[in-house]
Amino acid sequence: MADARRATRGGLRQDLSSDFAEWVAARGPALHRFAHLVTGGATVTADAADLVQDALVGAYPRWQELARSGTAEAYVRRSIVNASVTRWRQQRRLVAVPDAEPHVAADAHHPDPTAALADAALAWRLCADLPPTQRAAVVLRFYDDWTFGEIARVLDCTESTARSHIHRALAVLRTRLAEEGDDD
């Protein structure tokens, strides 16, 4: 009795396989053309073949039900469309990102950060010797980037006096900077 059931199952499987194979042989080229058009043409022919293959793999386990109801063609075409949309969405999410940091040769010149600190210390030392009003005018003009009118209001003087404070301070700073350069 068990041998009879196996034979029946085997025979049923054989019929299922042959029916499916005949249907694929008859409808395969049309399904491939459909997938080719859905995927967008000749540039993605391999994608079209993959979509058809995947759709047929999904249809095979349901073949009896699909063949009996007459919906096999619609099922496979819908599977092709769904898979195509999924692939399109996945590829659309992929964004080419340039390297975060360009490759720099090992012998490339990098400015010494301690030089900026040394320059700042020198500027502070030179400004520290200025009279308070001139020092304030220089800081407001060159550090805070204020206009002469704004500096004059803060220092409670005329705009021309603010210009004069900055002019005199710069003259002193230039002289002292030249002296510092001569000492090195």
C-alpha positions as CSV (number, residue, x, y, z in Angstrom):
1,M,0.0,0.0,0.0
2,A,2.8,2.4,0.9
3,D,4.5,1.6,-2.5
4,A,1.2,2.4,-4.3
5,R,1.1,5.9,-2.5
6,R,4.7,6.6,-3.4
7,A,4.0,5.7,-7.0
8,T,0.9,7.9,-7.1
9,R,2.8,10.8,-5.5
10,G,5.7,10.2,-7.9
11,G,3.4,10.1,-10.8
12,L,1.6,13.2,-9.6
13,R,4.9,15.0,-9.3
14,Q,5.9,13.8,-12.7
15,D,2.7,15.2,-14.2
16,L,3.1,18.4,-12.3
17,S,6.7,18.8,-13.6
18,S,5.8,18.0,-17.2
19,D,2.8,20.4,-17.2
20,F,4.9,23.1,-15.7
21,A,7.7,22.5,-18.1
22,E,5.3,22.6,-21.1
23,W,3.8,25.8,-19.9
24,V,7.2,27.4,-19.3
25,A,8.3,26.3,-22.8
26,A,5.2,27.9,-24.3
27,R,5.0,31.1,-22.3
28,G,8.7,31.6,-21.4
29,P,9.7,33.8,-24.3
30,A,6.6,36.1,-23.8
31,L,7.4,36.3,-20.0
32,H,11.0,37.2,-20.8
33,R,9.9,40.0,-23.3
34,F,7.5,41.3,-20.6
35,A,10.3,41.3,-18.0
36,H,12.6,43.0,-20.5
37,L,10.2,45.8,-21.0
38,V,9.4,46.1,-17.3
39,T,13.1,46.5,-16.4
40,G,13.7,49.2,-18.9
41,G,15.4,47.7,-22.0
42,A,18.5,46.2,-23.3
43,T,20.9,47.4,-20.6
44,V,19.4,45.1,-18.0
45,T,18.7,41.9,-20.0
46,A,20.3,39.8,-17.2
47,D,17.9,41.4,-14.7
48,A,14.9,40.5,-16.9
49,A,16.1,36.8,-17.0
50,D,16.6,36.8,-13.3
51,L,13.2,38.2,-12.7
52,V,11.5,35.6,-14.8
53,Q,13.5,32.8,-13.1
54,D,12.6,34.1,-9.7
55,A,8.9,34.4,-10.6
56,L,8.9,30.8,-12.0
57,V,10.6,29.5,-8.9
58,G,7.9,31.1,-6.8
59,A,5.1,29.7,-9.1
60,Y,6.3,26.1,-9.2
61,P,5.1,25.1,-5.6
62,R,1.7,26.5,-6.4
63,W,1.5,25.2,-9.9
64,Q,-1.6,22.9,-9.4
65,E,-3.6,25.7,-7.9
66,L,-2.5,28.3,-10.5
67,A,-3.1,25.9,-13.4
68,R,-6.5,24.8,-12.1
69,S,-7.7,28.4,-11.5
70,G,-6.2,29.7,-14.8
71,T,-4.2,32.5,-13.0
72,A,-0.7,31.2,-13.7
73,E,0.1,33.9,-16.3
74,A,-1.2,36.7,-14.1
75,Y,0.6,35.3,-11.0
76,V,4.0,35.1,-12.8
77,R,3.6,38.6,-14.4
78,R,2.6,40.1,-11.1
79,S,5.7,38.4,-9.5
80,I,7.9,39.9,-12.1
81,V,6.5,43.4,-11.6
82,N,6.8,43.2,-7.8
83,A,10.4,41.9,-8.0
84,S,11.3,44.7,-10.5
85,V,9.9,47.4,-8.2
86,T,11.8,45.9,-5.2
87,R,15.1,45.9,-7.1
88,W,14.4,49.5,-8.4
89,R,13.8,50.7,-4.8
90,Q,17.0,49.0,-3.5
91,Q,19.1,50.4,-6.3
92,R,17.6,53.9,-5.8
93,R,18.6,53.9,-2.2
94,L,22.2,53.2,-3.1
95,V,24.0,56.5,-3.2
96,A,27.6,56.8,-4.4
97,V,29.5,58.5,-1.6
98,P,32.9,60.1,-2.3
99,D,35.8,59.3,-0.1
100,A,35.4,61.1,3.2
101,E,38.9,62.4,3.1
102,P,41.1,62.5,0.0
103,H,44.3,60.5,0.2
104,V,47.2,62.7,1.3
105,A,50.8,61.6,0.5
106,A,52.9,60.9,3.6
107,D,55.4,63.6,2.7
108,A,52.7,66.3,2.1
109,H,53.3,69.5,4.0
110,H,51.1,70.1,7.0
111,P,51.3,73.5,8.8
112,D,52.7,73.4,12.2
113,P,49.9,74.2,14.7
114,T,52.4,75.4,17.2
115,A,53.4,78.2,14.8
116,A,49.8,79.7,15.1
117,L,50.1,79.5,18.9
118,A,53.5,81.3,18.8
119,D,52.1,84.0,16.5
120,A,49.1,84.5,18.9
121,A,51.5,84.7,21.9
122,L,53.7,87.3,20.1
123,A,50.6,89.3,19.2
124,W,49.4,89.3,22.8
125,R,52.8,90.3,24.1
126,L,53.0,93.2,21.6
127,C,49.5,94.4,22.4
128,A,50.0,94.1,26.1
129,D,52.5,96.9,26.0
130,L,50.0,99.3,24.3
131,P,48.1,101.9,26.3
132,P,44.7,100.5,27.4
133,T,42.7,102.7,25.0
134,Q,44.8,101.8,22.0
135,R,44.7,98.1,22.9
136,A,40.9,98.2,23.3
137,A,40.6,100.0,19.9
138,V,42.8,97.4,18.2
139,V,41.0,94.4,19.7
140,L,37.6,95.9,18.8
141,R,38.7,96.6,15.2
142,F,40.6,93.5,14.3
143,Y,39.3,90.8,16.7
144,D,35.7,91.8,16.9
145,D,35.6,93.4,13.5
146,W,33.8,96.5,14.6
147,T,33.4,99.7,12.6
148,F,35.2,103.0,13.6
149,G,31.8,104.4,14.6
150,E,31.1,101.5,17.0
151,I,34.6,101.7,18.5
152,A,34.1,105.5,19.1
153,R,30.8,104.9,21.0
154,V,32.4,102.2,23.2
155,L,35.5,104.4,23.9
156,D,33.4,107.5,24.3
157,C,35.3,109.5,21.7
158,T,34.8,110.8,18.2
159,E,35.2,108.5,15.2
160,S,38.3,110.4,14.1
161,T,39.9,109.8,17.6
162,A,39.1,106.1,17.3
163,R,40.9,106.0,13.9
164,S,43.8,107.9,15.5
165,H,44.0,105.3,18.4
166,I,44.2,102.5,15.9
167,H,46.6,104.3,13.6
168,R,49.0,105.0,16.4
169,A,48.7,101.5,17.8
170,L,49.5,99.9,14.4
171,A,52.5,102.1,14.0
172,V,53.9,101.0,17.4
173,L,53.1,97.3,16.7
174,R,54.9,97.5,13.3
175,T,57.9,99.0,15.0
176,R,58.0,96.4,17.7
177,L,57.4,93.5,15.3
178,A,60.3,94.7,13.2
179,E,62.5,94.8,16.3
180,E,61.4,91.3,17.2
181,G,62.3,90.1,13.7
182,D,65.7,91.7,14.0
183,D,66.4,89.9,17.3
184,D,65.7,86.4,15.7
